[in-house]
Every structure is written in C-alpha cells, then in structure tokens.
Amino acid sequence: MQPETVLNAAPVFIVTPYVIIYIISFAVCLVVAGAAWMRREAEGGLLLFFMMVSAAVWSFFGIFEVSATSWEVKILFSKLEYIGGVTLPVVFLLFIASHVGLGKYITRRNMLLLFIIPAVTLVLAATNEYHHLIWLSFSAGPEGSNLIMYEHGPWFWFSNIGYSSLCVLAGSVLLVGFAISSHRKYQPRTFLMLVGGLLPWLMALIYVSSLNPLPGYDLTRVGFSFSGALFLLAVVRWQLLDLVPVARSRVMDTIRDGIIVVDKRNVIIDINPAAVKMLGSSNGSLIGKSLAKLAEEISWLAPLTAIGIDSPGITLITDSAIHLETETYPVIEGRGKVKARIFTLLDITDRVKAEAEKQAMINRLEVSTRLATLGEMAAGIAHEINNPLTAIIGFSELLMQEDLPAEAAGHVKYIAEGSNRVKDIVKRMLIFARQDKSIKLSIDIHDVIEKTLEMRQYVLNTSNIEVVKNYDPDLPPVTVDPGQMQQVFLNLIVNAEYVLKDIPAPARLTIITSHSAGNVRITFMDNGPGMPPEVLNRLFHPFFTTKSPGEGTGLGLSLSRSIVLEHGGDIQARSEVGKGSWFTVKLPVEQTQKPSG
C-alpha cells in the first residue's frame, strides 16, 4: 500500500550524499561507454558500449529517484531505472562471451531468448500497481536519508535476483575458465574484468539482505561505478578492445611452427613463442604492433604485409639465412566477414639445404655421366681416325722423299703438316678419354642402392611408381667404386622410369639382392611393356636407344656394362613382351674373408 504522506513537501528534488555517489557512478559509466564507442568496430566493442549505457541509464534515473522528495516521483523513476537494471546483466554475459571467443553463439535468436525475462520484467514494473509482482509495498527509509524502502514481490526475486545473478555468474565462470587457459598476457586484464563483473552481483545481494549498511539504498550501481573504472583501466592499460584475443589453446605455446594472428587492420593480436623466437623479439613488444611497422624493423618480413586473403604461400628468408614457409588462413565471422588472419611460419631450412645438396649431387652425377660419355666417344673416334691417319702420314712422308715437281711437293708438304696436326688433336682426345684410376672400397651395396633411390625419389613419387625392395639381409660386402656403381644403378632406374611412366597403374620397380657362388646379384625388375628379342639383342650396343629423339643417347647401358666389366662382374638383361624386363648386375664378393673360428 502507498502511504498518503510525502517525505519532504518542498522542494521537489534535494541533493544528498547518496545523490553524489550516483552522479559519480553515472559519470564513470559515461566515460567507459565513450571509450568503448571509439573502439566499437573491435570485437566486443559495441557490447561493452551498450553494457555501460545500460549502467549509465540505471544510475541516471537513480539520481532522480534518491533526490526526489515525492514518493510518486520516486516510484516513477524506479520504474525507469529498470530499463538499465534488467538489461545490464544480459549485455554483460554477451560481452564476456564475445571476449572469450564464443561470439559465434551470439545470434539474433539467442539474444531474443535471453531478453525475454528482462522484457517481461519491464512490463511488470510499469504496471506494478495492478498486480504488485515487483513491489508489494513501500516505506520510508532511515530518518534524514530521503530514501524509500521497497518490499519486493515474487517476480523481483525471480528476475532481478535469480535471473540477473545467473547471467552475471555465468559470465564470471566464463572469465575464470578463460583466465586459466589463456596466455598470461591476458590474465591481468581478465582478472580486472572478473572483479568488475562480480562487484555489482555482490552489491545486489547486499542490497536485498539485512547486511545492507544503507537500508533502501541500492548499492548495485555503486558496484558498477567500480566496474566501470576497472574496465576503463583494462581499455587503457591492456588495450582491452584493441586486443580481444581469438580463442586459443595451450597448444599455441608448445607448437613448433610459428603462428601470428592479426586483426582486420593487420595489427598483431596474438603470437606464439615459436614465432617470437623466429622474429627475434619479445612477446610484449610484438602484440599490438602493426605488421607494416614491424616490417620497418625486420626487413625480411616485408613480403608478409603484401599477402592477401587468397594469396598463395611464400618463403621468407631471414637475415640468418633461415627459410620460413608461410601460409595464411582467414578467420571468418558468421556473415562471411574476415575477422582476423592467421599466418603460419614453418622452418624449412633443413629441407632446403637437403634439396640443394641433392640437386648438386644430381648435377655432379649428370656432369660425370656426360664427361664419361664424351670420353668414350672421344676414345672411339680417336681410334677410328688413327688407322687411316697413320696411312696418310706414312704415304705423305714417302712422297716427300720423291723428286716431285715444286707444286706437287708443296701440296704433299701441306698434306703432311695437316695430318700431323690431326694426329696431335687425336692424341689430346685420347689423353682426355683416358679414365682416372677408380677408387674401390669395401661397402654394403645396399647403401649405394638407397642413395641412388633417394636421388630419384621425387620422380618416382610424381610418376606413381612403387618401389619394392627385396634385400638379402646376409649380403656380403663387395669391393667397388661407389661413384661408378651409383652411375650404373642410376641408369637402370632412369630406364625403368621411362618405360613405366605411361603404363596403367600399378607401375612397379622391384629391386632384389642375393648372393651365391662368390657373387652378389642386384636385379632391377619392372612390370613395363617389355622388349622384343631384336631390341634385347642390341641393348648394350653404343648409341642404340629405344627412346624418342632428344630423350636418350644410347650410351647409358653401354657405359654401365663397361663399368661392371671393369669391376670383374657382368650385367645381363632379360625381357618378355607384356611382362616387363629384368636387369641383373653381378659383382664378385670380397676376396679377403675373415678366418673361421
């Protein structure tokens, strides 16, 4: 029941210490709301703005409620206070959810559901005199306080205490979980937010309890003045809205690849220790810095600033010659907008070095093969030229001893001089063609096979050729020149690749090693189209090839056979049309064996 008297007849409003406290609370909320509005495009910026506007509305009407001298006026402003009071806990929960990375759940449907109870509460507060579900009755506060005390109805306890407290508690639980799992960079400001969220909740409980030191005075808004101050500190000191973290796991701190997260303005909002180490800086100095500004200090990082959302990855080379392979991944919001980008930095220095070394080895081997081929060609040509050249020189010298006419003698002299010049050229060709003495070592032939396969691994993989190895585990060592034997195996593998590249799957190269009768056998078997007898019979002839023009010289198998024969072994070929081909290299085992016993 509403009393018939008024607390103070005149004036309509008076200023008391309670009014001053609400004015301070209102001012603080406005300052924080202004700071949030300036950062409204940041993640959670608008939600913090609306939260502090709700708090400001609550405090603003509270100023008039505690300063009014008429009960009717006080009750009117109490109803208006509910506009901010019942919406504030819900907006607080939404803001916290956005801050801890649960923004995808803030949908229009979910927000409508959350605001159903506050909307009903507003309607019931406005029509309280018809049902008394919010306030049952009113009474005067402590003498001289100009306050009014409310006896609350059932809906107040359900909505203002139960539902509102549940929203604040849920937000606080999210903050606690985020503080435990987040990077220590964000823990101080998360702690401030947690305190700021719990203060109004505790004040609300004090307000409705017998522990309230100021009966009739709602301390909840006082709690929000402190909360606003804490949020303002988080905004200024820890850039709360500029650096809202993308949800992350502890794996960020242990993953070996570098990870850099930037927002829509290309400002670094998160970075893991691996990336910090790669950039040679400190975590604190990198977070909050733009990529463009960072590239001014770290020049090799400049190409990263030009990468678009759909750009392919690039390789960065640091000042210390570290190769970093980069990829970029967009973080998409619900409506398809890019919220952030994630750059990954993978250290591929070892891989680059290995590929460079492998390519250098392949180049050396190819040069060695070409030189060997050229040497054999030179030797063959020189021997072919030597026979007729000897006759020419011999007969020219005989003619020079004859009494010939001057003109004919001059011609013979030119023939002799030219022939001797050719003889010198042939001599130099033979010197060039003469091979150096090979360096033979006792080795496990499996090592040579594996190293040769490594050089061709890329081609074998891209050609979808399966390599099957059937190695003899008890294979004895052999004494060979590893480089020359590698040249033999490489030629056999390349030939197998050629015949297998166009056959239907599965294409298979099988390598078998075995030993018997003092010999080691290495067989290279393919399931290609095979060769007819007329081709097989000419296989080891110099310059004979079944490859297309420009793809082979016909010297590979001839040179390989020469190398194997020089090692005291032999190479044999067998083939069947439609079933494939077999090449077997036979090498003698070491002559020096350990004595038994």
Secondary structure in CASP SS format (residue, H / E / C, confidence):
PFRMAT SS
TARGET T0000
AUTHOR 0000-0000-0000
METHOD secondary structure of the structure
MODEL  1
M C 1.00
Q C 1.00
P C 1.00
E C 1.00
T C 1.00
V C 1.00
L C 1.00
N C 1.00
A C 1.00
A C 1.00
P C 1.00
V C 1.00
F E 1.00
I C 1.00
V C 1.00
T C 1.00
P H 1.00
Y H 1.00
V H 1.00
I H 1.00
I H 1.00
Y H 1.00
I H 1.00
I H 1.00
S H 1.00
F H 1.00
A H 1.00
V H 1.00
C H 1.00
L H 1.00
V H 1.00
V H 1.00
A H 1.00
G H 1.00
A H 1.00
A H 1.00
W H 1.00
M H 1.00
R C 1.00
R C 1.00
E C 1.00
A C 1.00
E C 1.00
G C 1.00
G H 1.00
L H 1.00
L H 1.00
L H 1.00
F H 1.00
F H 1.00
M H 1.00
M H 1.00
V H 1.00
S H 1.00
A H 1.00
A H 1.00
V H 1.00
W H 1.00
S H 1.00
F H 1.00
F H 1.00
G H 1.00
I H 1.00
F H 1.00
E H 1.00
V H 1.00
S H 1.00
A E 1.00
T C 1.00
S C 1.00
W H 1.00
E H 1.00
V H 1.00
K H 1.00
I H 1.00
L H 1.00
F H 1.00
S H 1.00
K H 1.00
L H 1.00
E H 1.00
Y H 1.00
I H 1.00
G H 1.00
G H 1.00
V C 1.00
T C 1.00
L H 1.00
P H 1.00
V H 1.00
V H 1.00
F H 1.00
L H 1.00
L H 1.00
F H 1.00
I H 1.00
A H 1.00
S H 1.00
H H 1.00
V C 1.00
G C 1.00
L C 1.00
G H 1.00
K H 1.00
Y H 1.00
I C 1.00
T C 1.00
R H 1.00
R H 1.00
N H 1.00
M H 1.00
L H 1.00
L H 1.00
L H 1.00
F C 1.00
I H 1.00
I H 1.00
P H 1.00
A H 1.00
V H 1.00
T H 1.00
L H 1.00
V H 1.00
L H 1.00
A H 1.00
A H 1.00
T C 1.00
N H 1.00
E H 1.00
Y H 1.00
H H 1.00
H C 1.00
L C 1.00
I C 1.00
W E 1.00
L E 1.00
S E 1.00
F E 1.00
S E 1.00
A E 1.00
G C 1.00
P C 1.00
E C 1.00
G C 1.00
S C 1.00
N C 1.00
L C 1.00
I E 1.00
M E 1.00
Y E 1.00
E E 1.00
H E 1.00
G C 1.00
P H 1.00
W H 1.00
F H 1.00
W H 1.00
F H 1.00
S H 1.00
N H 1.00
I H 1.00
G H 1.00
Y H 1.00
S H 1.00
S H 1.00
L H 1.00
C H 1.00
V H 1.00
L H 1.00
A H 1.00
G H 1.00
S H 1.00
V H 1.00
L H 1.00
L H 1.00
V H 1.00
G H 1.00
F H 1.00
A H 1.00
I H 1.00
S H 1.00
S C 1.00
H C 1.00
R C 1.00
K C 1.00
Y C 1.00
Q H 1.00
P H 1.00
R H 1.00
T H 1.00
F H 1.00
L H 1.00
M H 1.00
L H 1.00
V H 1.00
G H 1.00
G H 1.00
L H 1.00
L H 1.00
P H 1.00
W H 1.00
L H 1.00
M H 1.00
A H 1.00
L H 1.00
I H 1.00
Y H 1.00
V C 1.00
S C 1.00
S C 1.00
L C 1.00
N C 1.00
P C 1.00
L C 1.00
P C 1.00
G C 1.00
Y C 1.00
D C 1.00
L C 1.00
T H 1.00
R H 1.00
V H 1.00
G H 1.00
F H 1.00
S H 1.00
F H 1.00
S H 1.00
G H 1.00
A H 1.00
L H 1.00
F H 1.00
L H 1.00
L H 1.00
A H 1.00
V H 1.00
V H 1.00
R H 1.00
W C 1.00
Q C 1.00
L C 1.00
L C 1.00
D C 1.00
L C 1.00
V C 1.00
P C 1.00
V C 1.00
A C 1.00
R C 1.00
S C 1.00
R C 1.00
V H 1.00
M H 1.00
D H 1.00
T H 1.00
I C 1.00
R C 1.00
D C 1.00
G E 1.00
I E 1.00
I E 1.00
V E 1.00
V E 1.00
D E 1.00
K C 1.00
R C 1.00
N C 1.00
V E 1.00
I E 1.00
I E 1.00
D E 1.00
I E 1.00
N C 1.00
P H 1.00
A H 1.00
A H 1.00
V H 1.00
K H 1.00
M H 1.00
L H 1.00
G C 1.00
S C 1.00
S C 1.00
N H 1.00
G H 1.00
S H 1.00
L H 1.00
I C 1.00
G C 1.00
K C 1.00
S E 1.00
L H 1.00
A H 1.00
K H 1.00
L H 1.00
A H 1.00
E H 1.00
E H 1.00
I C 1.00
S H 1.00
W H 1.00
L H 1.00
A H 1.00
P H 1.00
L H 1.00
T H 1.00
A C 1.00
I C 1.00
G C 1.00
I C 1.00
D C 1.00
S C 1.00
P C 1.00
G C 1.00
I C 1.00
T E 1.00
L E 1.00
I E 1.00
T C 1.00
D C 1.00
S C 1.00
A C 1.00
I C 1.00
H E 1.00
L E 1.00
E E 1.00
T E 1.00
E E 1.00
T E 1.00
Y E 1.00
P E 1.00
V E 1.00
I E 1.00
E C 1.00
G C 1.00
R C 1.00
G C 1.00
K C 1.00
V E 1.00
K E 1.00
A E 1.00
R E 1.00
I E 1.00
F E 1.00
T E 1.00
L E 1.00
L E 1.00
D E 1.00
I C 1.00
T H 1.00
D H 1.00
R H 1.00
V H 1.00
K H 1.00
A H 1.00
E H 1.00
A H 1.00
E H 1.00
K H 1.00
Q H 1.00
A H 1.00
M H 1.00
I H 1.00
N H 1.00
R H 1.00
L H 1.00
E H 1.00
V H 1.00
S H 1.00
T H 1.00
R H 1.00
L H 1.00
A H 1.00
T H 1.00
L H 1.00
G H 1.00
E H 1.00
M H 1.00
A H 1.00
A H 1.00
G H 1.00
I H 1.00
A H 1.00
H H 1.00
E H 1.00
I H 1.00
N H 1.00
N H 1.00
P H 1.00
L H 1.00
T H 1.00
A H 1.00
I H 1.00
I H 1.00
G H 1.00
F H 1.00
S H 1.00
E H 1.00
L H 1.00
L H 1.00
M H 1.00
Q H 1.00
E C 1.00
D C 1.00
L C 1.00
P C 1.00
A H 1.00
E H 1.00
A H 1.00
A H 1.00
G H 1.00
H H 1.00
V H 1.00
K H 1.00
Y H 1.00
I H 1.00
A H 1.00
E H 1.00
G H 1.00
S H 1.00
N H 1.00
R H 1.00
V H 1.00
K H 1.00
D H 1.00
I H 1.00
V H 1.00
K H 1.00
R H 1.00
M H 1.00
L H 1.00
I H 1.00
F H 1.00
A H 1.00
R C 1.00
Q C 1.00
D C 1.00
K C 1.00
S C 1.00
I C 1.00
K C 1.00
L E 1.00
S E 1.00
I E 1.00
D C 1.00
I H 1.00
H H 1.00
D H 1.00
V H 1.00
I H 1.00
E H 1.00
K H 1.00
T H 1.00
L H 1.00
E H 1.00
M H 1.00
R C 1.00
Q H 1.00
Y H 1.00
V H 1.00
L H 1.00
N H 1.00
T H 1.00
S C 1.00
N C 1.00
I E 1.00
E E 1.00
V E 1.00
V E 1.00
K E 1.00
N E 1.00
Y C 1.00
D C 1.00
P C 1.00
D C 1.00
L C 1.00
P C 1.00
P C 1.00
V E 1.00
T E 1.00
V E 1.00
D C 1.00
P H 1.00
G H 1.00
Q H 1.00
M H 1.00
Q H 1.00
Q H 1.00
V H 1.00
F H 1.00
L H 1.00
N H 1.00
L H 1.00
I H 1.00
V H 1.00
N H 1.00
A H 1.00
E H 1.00
Y H 1.00
V H 1.00
L H 1.00
K C 1.00
D C 1.00
I C 1.00
P C 1.00
A C 1.00
P C 1.00
A E 1.00
R E 1.00
L E 1.00
T E 1.00
I E 1.00
I E 1.00
T E 1.00
S E 1.00
H E 1.00
S E 1.00
A C 1.00
G C 1.00
N E 1.00
V E 1.00
R E 1.00
I E 1.00
T E 1.00
F E 1.00
M E 1.00
D E 1.00
N C 1.00
G C 1.00
P C 1.00
G C 1.00
M C 1.00
P C 1.00
P H 1.00
E H 1.00
V H 1.00
L H 1.00
N C 1.00
R C 1.00
L C 1.00
F C 1.00
H C 1.00
P C 1.00
F C 1.00
F C 1.00
T C 1.00
T C 1.00
K C 1.00
S C 1.00
P C 1.00
G C 1.00
E C 1.00
G C 1.00
T C 1.00
G C 1.00
L C 1.00
G H 1.00
L H 1.00
S H 1.00
L H 1.00
S H 1.00
R H 1.00
S H 1.00
I H 1.00
V H 1.00
L H 1.00
E H 1.00
H C 1.00
G C 1.00
G C 1.00
D E 1.00
I E 1.00
Q E 1.00
A E 1.00
R E 1.00
S E 1.00
E E 1.00
V C 1.00
G C 1.00
K C 1.00
G E 1.00
S E 1.00
W E 1.00
F E 1.00
T E 1.00
V E 1.00
K E 1.00
L E 1.00
P E 1.00
V E 1.00
E C 1.00
Q C 1.00
T C 1.00
Q C 1.00
K C 1.00
P C 1.00
S C 1.00
G C 1.00
END
